[in-house]
């Protein structure tokens, strides 16, 4: 019996093997394109456009930078790329990830490592950096939950933790066409890479 296909052809022409991803098959344009069409919250958000993983990632990078203003640029890039594997595996909500089990985390880990190496980051991030990115991710989730996903502040506090209002001062949730988000994500990635180089 033939093996099931485990690769996806990307718009760049790259063929990404999900079971054995290599950095040479990863392009930021593919990531930005895919993430700009992947909806957070399974699309269960208010507004005329889905809130995309690309938009979420831009917000997480901003929040990470506010939490860690002296962080090296490479860790800001890591924050921008924190959900990058979702350009091929989608954004599974936490209850689905729990139901799928450890296989999802292994797939996510392989893709993350290849993406990190492709853009000059260590395959595995230091635990302190991962914790700070997760903190920014939870603040973003709190904002999304209360502004577009129908959660009360009490519910958001329960699931994502209370936040320091100063960290989100002047920030909002943007709902924009995928083409705009894709362009901004790509531009931000290039800007961070240029600062690293």
NUKE-207094 format. One line per 5 residues: number of its first residue (from 1); for each residue z, y, x of N, C-alpha, C. Coordinates in steps of 0.001 Angstrom, whole numbers, plus 500000, padded with zeros to 6 digits. Last residue first. Layout:
BEGIN
NUM = Z/Y/X/Z/Y/X/Z/Y/X ~ ...
This chain:
BEGIN
197 = 510937/541481/520798/510064/541340/521963/510216/542434/522924 ~ 512537/542307/518719/513031/541228/519578/512259/541168/520893 ~ 510952/544167/517478/512206/544626/518091/512793/543571/519030 ~ 508948/542484/516538/508604/543510/517527/509858/544030/518228 ~ 510379/541039/514638/509836/540349/515805/509512/541341/516910
192 = 510869/543106/512785/511993/542454/513484/511512/541730/514739 ~ 508234/543674/511965/509065/544728/512555/510227/544111/513347 ~ 507410/541236/510850/506723/541759/512032/507568/542811/512745 ~ 509216/541135/508660/509202/540084/509671/508569/540596/510958 ~ 508376/543355/507217/509739/543314/507756/509837/542271/508870
187 = 505766/542583/506523/505980/543771/507356/507365/543757/507990 ~ 506314/540371/504881/505534/540201/506107/505773/541366/507057 ~ 507725/541669/502813/508356/540580/503575/507639/540402/504918 ~ 505788/543465/501859/507035/543971/502436/507737/542910/503285 ~ 503815/541680/500909/503487/542661/501951/504754/543176/502637
182 = 505280/540295/498934/504674/539573/500061/504390/540528/501219 ~ 505805/542380/497164/506919/541710/497848/506405/540978/499083 ~ 503224/542989/496274/504043/544010/496945/505161/543364/497762 ~ 502445/540565/495090/501654/541116/496192/502447/542162/496974 ~ 504284/540117/492966/504327/539291/494184/503547/539887/495357
177 = 505671/543155/491611/504593/542169/491683/504642/541391/492999 ~ 509310/543289/491319/508005/543839/491670/506942/542753/491671 ~ 512373/544264/490822/511452/543294/490227/510052/543865/490390 ~ 515266/544694/492767/513901/545120/492481/513117/543969/491872 ~ 518529/545642/492449/517646/544483/492346/516266/544987/491938
172 = 519854/547946/494878/519575/547501/493516/518709/546254/493581 ~ 522152/549973/496745/521216/548853/496634/521019/548469/495176 ~ 524127/551881/496822/522750/552329/496983/521716/551221/496900 ~ 526492/549548/497934/526252/550933/497540/524812/551337/497843 ~ 527318/547106/498675/526115/547162/497846/525768/548583/497399
167 = 529574/547524/500218/528477/546767/500811/527189/546861/499995 ~ 531392/548766/498545/530727/549584/499565/529518/548859/500165 ~ 532559/546762/496998/531496/547587/496409/530749/548442/497428 ~ 533030/543607/498134/533381/544974/498486/532261/545873/497960 ~ 533362/541065/495601/532728/541718/496734/533263/543114/496948
162 = 534558/537811/494763/534578/539267/494585/533959/539908/495809 ~ 532441/534909/494330/533501/535656/494989/533415/537147/494712 ~ 530734/533363/492877/530238/533902/494144/531271/534695/494925 ~ 532072/532438/490575/531117/531572/491264/530730/532054/492657 ~ 533867/534502/489839/534315/533102/489877/533384/532243/490740
157 = 532278/536772/489840/533420/536694/490754/533885/535250/490927 ~ 530550/536103/487742/530015/536223/489098/531136/536142/490133 ~ 532364/536202/485602/531685/534942/485938/531157/534977/487377 ~ 533063/538935/485721/534105/537907/485862/533484/536559/486238 ~ 530626/540157/485197/531220/540318/486528/532307/539266/486769
152 = 528475/537811/483481/529451/538901/483483/529986/539042/484905 ~ 525009/537089/483873/526406/536773/484158/527269/538021/483946 ~ 522232/537546/483588/523076/537433/482409/524531/537058/482642 ~ 520557/538081/485696/520683/536681/485265/521713/536471/484150 ~ 520491/540725/486598/519291/540179/485951/519441/538763/485393
147 = 523054/541589/487427/522041/542576/487058/520859/541986/486298 ~ 524683/539427/488048/525182/540448/487114/524089/541400/486636 ~ 523089/537850/489772/523734/537258/488601/524109/538321/487576 ~ 522400/539641/491794/521360/539080/490934/521966/538561/489632 ~ 524949/540087/492939/524156/541193/492401/523106/540689/491413
142 = 525600/537467/493712/526464/538190/492781/525691/539332/492126 ~ 523556/536968/495562/523624/536165/494335/524491/536847/493285 ~ 524308/538817/497540/523027/538960/496854/523036/538192/495533 ~ 526686/537620/498281/526718/538975/497721/525426/539241/496958 ~ 525713/535206/499280/526582/535192/498100/526685/536566/497464
137 = 524270/536143/501507/523577/535397/500449/524401/535395/499163 ~ 526305/537147/503093/525298/538070/502557/524553/537432/501391 ~ 527521/534659/503653/528280/535722/502994/527324/536728/502358 ~ 525487/533378/505033/525925/532826/503739/526715/533871/502955 ~ 525483/534931/507316/524291/534940/506456/524661/534416/505073
132 = 528004/534203/508285/527758/535599/507920/526507/535736/507035 ~ 527599/531469/508774/528632/531909/507826/528393/533336/507366 ~ 525596/531535/510742/525323/530907/509444/526328/531364/508388 ~ 527069/532709/512811/525920/533419/512229/525605/532854/510850 ~ 528912/530680/513333/529394/532016/512952/528279/532832/512296
127 = 527299/528533/514108/528021/528464/512830/528530/529830/512386 ~ 524026/529321/515336/525475/529207/515553/526219/529275/514218 ~ 521231/527407/514049/521934/528673/514256/523408/528427/514567 ~ 518955/525316/515547/520174/525368/514746/520913/526653/515070 ~ 516810/526252/517092/516568/525336/515963/517743/525337/514999
122 = 516908/529764/517849/517334/528382/518122/517130/527512/516877 ~ 513787/531591/517504/515207/531404/517226/515617/529993/517624 ~ 511034/532053/517616/511874/532395/518752/513367/532309/518524 ~ 509537/531123/515497/509728/532567/515627/510800/532945/516653 ~ 509500/528346/515730/508225/529075/515661/508407/530564/515934
117 = 512204/527727/515492/511547/527591/516792/510248/528393/516823 ~ 512527/528186/512697/513294/528936/513704/512605/528900/515067 ~ 510795/526259/511626/510572/527695/511372/511289/528535/512417 ~ 512019/523888/512474/510644/524193/512895/510331/525679/512730 ~ 514519/524140/511163/514452/524022/512622/513057/524398/513126
112 = 513743/524163/508445/514419/525321/509049/514297/525296/510563 ~ 512726/521552/508153/511846/522711/508005/512449/523950/508651 ~ 515067/520053/508560/513890/519843/509417/512955/521052/509360 ~ 516709/521075/506465/517099/521216/507870/515927/521043/508820 ~ 515362/520266/504154/515568/521685/504412/515888/521920/505897
107 = 515665/517489/504473/514335/518091/504427/514412/519573/504762 ~ 518466/517323/504319/517761/516844/505504/516363/517452/505588 ~ 518992/518314/501761/519522/519029/502927/518812/518609/504212 ~ 517754/516309/500217/517283/517693/500148/517733/518462/501391 ~ 519262/514026/500777/517845/514077/501155/517299/515494/501153
102 = 521808/514148/499636/521623/514582/501024/520168/514673/501466 ~ 521027/515078/496155/521814/514464/497217/521404/514917/498609 ~ 520190/515777/493625/519229/515155/494541/519945/514469/495699 ~ 522442/517010/492537/521938/515788/491922/520989/515039/492854 ~ 522702/519260/494145/523799/518288/494111/523321/516951/493547
97 = 520321/520555/493502/520547/520107/494880/521638/519040/494921 ~ 520895/521153/490833/519821/520203/491132/519976/519673/492547 ~ 522991/523043/491085/523223/521775/490379/522146/520725/490654 ~ 521645/525157/492625/522710/524325/493201/522965/523026/492436 ~ 518077/525134/492190/519394/525670/491890/520456/524668/492359
92 = 515563/525192/494597/516341/524373/493672/517686/525025/493444 ~ 512755/526616/495217/514152/527047/495168/514870/526204/494131 ~ 510336/524842/497296/510818/525531/496108/512287/525884/496205 ~ 509228/523804/499540/510048/522891/498734/510626/523561/497496 ~ 507709/525842/500724/507061/524569/500404/507911/523652/499528
87 = 509358/527990/500806/507942/528263/500579/507160/526988/500319 ~ 511867/527190/501485/511540/527149/500063/510085/527520/499789 ~ 512301/527693/504151/511767/526379/503765/511336/526297/502298 ~ 513471/530380/504074/512047/530175/504344/511529/528781/503974 ~ 515970/531382/503698/515444/530498/502646/513977/530160/502865
82 = 516323/532924/506029/517335/531925/505652/516872/530965/504557 ~ 514839/534894/507233/514220/533567/507115/515157/532516/506529 ~ 516584/537043/507341/515356/537168/506555/514747/535794/506275 ~ 518453/535935/509125/518854/536241/507745/517631/536370/506851 ~ 516910/535834/511449/517401/534578/510862/517838/534788/509413
77 = 516640/538572/511858/515456/537777/511537/515868/536447/510907 ~ 519276/539058/512515/518731/539716/511321/517464/538985/510879 ~ 519378/537678/514869/520150/537143/513751/519759/537833/512439 ~ 517724/539217/516486/517325/537836/516193/518116/537257/515018 ~ 519089/541614/516830/517941/541586/515912/517565/540147/515554
72 = 522667/541211/516899/521352/541205/517549/520234/541056/516518 ~ 524871/543329/515019/524291/542007/515265/522951/542131/515989 ~ 526174/545575/514258/525878/545439/515686/525252/544084/516030 ~ 526643/545332/511509/525746/546388/511994/525371/546278/513470 ~ 527149/543169/509442/527155/543010/510903/526252/544059/511552
67 = 526885/544061/506856/528104/543326/507212/528278/543288/508726 ~ 524347/545185/506989/525492/546028/506624/526811/545371/507026 ~ 522817/542967/507637/522859/544087/508580/524012/545043/508271 ~ 523150/541470/505321/523628/540927/506591/523790/542057/507618 ~ 521798/543158/503526/523242/542946/503393/523839/542407/504689
62 = 519164/542885/504496/519797/544199/504420/521319/544061/504365 ~ 518806/540137/504149/518720/540704/505496/519366/542089/505536 ~ 519033/539983/501355/520019/539302/502201/519987/539864/503617 ~ 516731/541398/500582/518054/541924/500257/519127/541281/501140 ~ 514744/539671/501516/514791/541048/502008/516165/541667/501758
57 = 515354/537448/499942/515501/537368/501392/515544/538746/502033 ~ 514677/538343/497359/516056/537968/497672/516294/537975/499185 ~ 511914/538504/497721/512690/539719/497426/514166/539493/497750 ~ 511371/535771/498162/511026/536768/499182/511823/538052/498970 ~ 512130/534621/495788/512913/534295/496975/512599/535282/498097
52 = 511815/536999/493051/511333/535995/493998/512304/535767/495153 ~ 512235/537271/489814/512892/537725/491028/512633/536666/492084 ~ 509266/537770/487872/510324/536894/488382/510958/537548/489600 ~ 508791/540699/485894/508413/539853/487020/509590/538951/487366 ~ 509977/542011/483816/508566/541640/483673/508042/540782/484808
47 = 513344/540957/482853/512339/541773/483524/510942/541211/483386 ~ 515917/538503/483580/515292/539528/482747/514241/540279/483558 ~ 515567/535039/484452/516024/536399/484730/515289/537374/483835 ~ 514967/532263/485140/515785/532689/484002/516430/534042/484292 ~ 513646/531156/487270/512912/532111/486438/513699/532639/485257
42 = 515516/529719/488663/514534/528979/487853/513780/529889/486898 ~ 516714/531563/490316/517358/531281/489031/516426/530507/488086 ~ 513690/532852/491809/515118/532541/491863/515594/532241/490446 ~ 510389/531644/492126/511374/532386/491330/512793/531905/491608 ~ 507903/532098/494446/508998/531195/494062/510084/532012/493362
37 = 506102/533933/495359/505808/533307/494067/506899/532336/493610 ~ 506992/534691/497798/506792/535773/496820/506462/535232/495432 ~ 506959/532328/499261/508245/532837/498776/508088/533936/497734 ~ 504149/532097/499842/504865/531121/499029/506146/531669/498432 ~ 503706/534423/501416/502941/534164/500190/503709/533213/499269
32 = 505496/534072/503534/505600/535251/502665/504875/535027/501345 ~ 504490/531641/504632/505874/531746/504154/505992/532897/503158 ~ 501902/532389/505339/502109/531300/504377/503509/531375/503769 ~ 502483/534383/507202/501726/534728/505998/501866/533648/504921 ~ 503740/533026/509255/504542/533909/508413/503808/534285/507137
27 = 503085/529574/509674/502590/530951/509772/503398/531822/508819 ~ 503286/526498/511288/503996/527476/510455/503460/528872/510736 ~ 502442/524610/513029/501844/524588/511684/502484/525601/510742 ~ 503957/524784/515294/502576/525293/515357/501886/525310/513998 ~ 506419/523518/514684/506330/524979/514679/504905/525510/514668
22 = 506085/520763/512417/506025/521291/513777/505852/522810/513728 ~ 507743/518359/510385/507127/519681/510540/507156/520146/511992 ~ 507714/515625/509183/507768/515919/510612/507118/517277/510875 ~ 507643/515684/506453/508545/514722/507082/508703/514972/508575 ~ 505739/517573/505844/507115/517825/505419/508112/516865/506066
17 = 503295/518963/507694/503882/517653/507404/505358/517866/507075 ~ 500938/521289/506882/502354/521133/507221/502865/519776/506745 ~ 498135/522496/508084/498561/521330/507315/499987/521001/507747 ~ 496548/525707/507797/497485/524787/508434/497818/523630/507498 ~ 495157/527479/506318/494407/526350/506841/495293/525332/507543
12 = 496546/529383/505043/496104/529720/506402/495196/528645/506976 ~ 497368/528075/502776/496242/528993/502656/495704/529412/504020 ~ 498070/524626/503651/498456/526010/503431/497210/526892/503336 ~ 498580/521418/502448/497610/522341/503052/497997/523759/502654 ~ 501290/519329/503125/500692/520311/502226/499746/521194/503019
7 = 502219/515869/503313/501853/517139/503910/501244/518042/502844 ~ 502534/513290/502517/503752/514076/502714/503445/515402/503407 ~ 501154/510881/500421/500891/512087/501211/502170/512917/501293 ~ 502418/507537/500736/502162/508739/499942/501976/509950/500856 ~ 500620/504946/502431/501765/505863/502418/501445/507059/501535
2 = 499114/502211/500619/499052/503409/501469/500300/504276/501328 ~ 500000/498815/500845/500000/500000/500000/500000/501251/500891
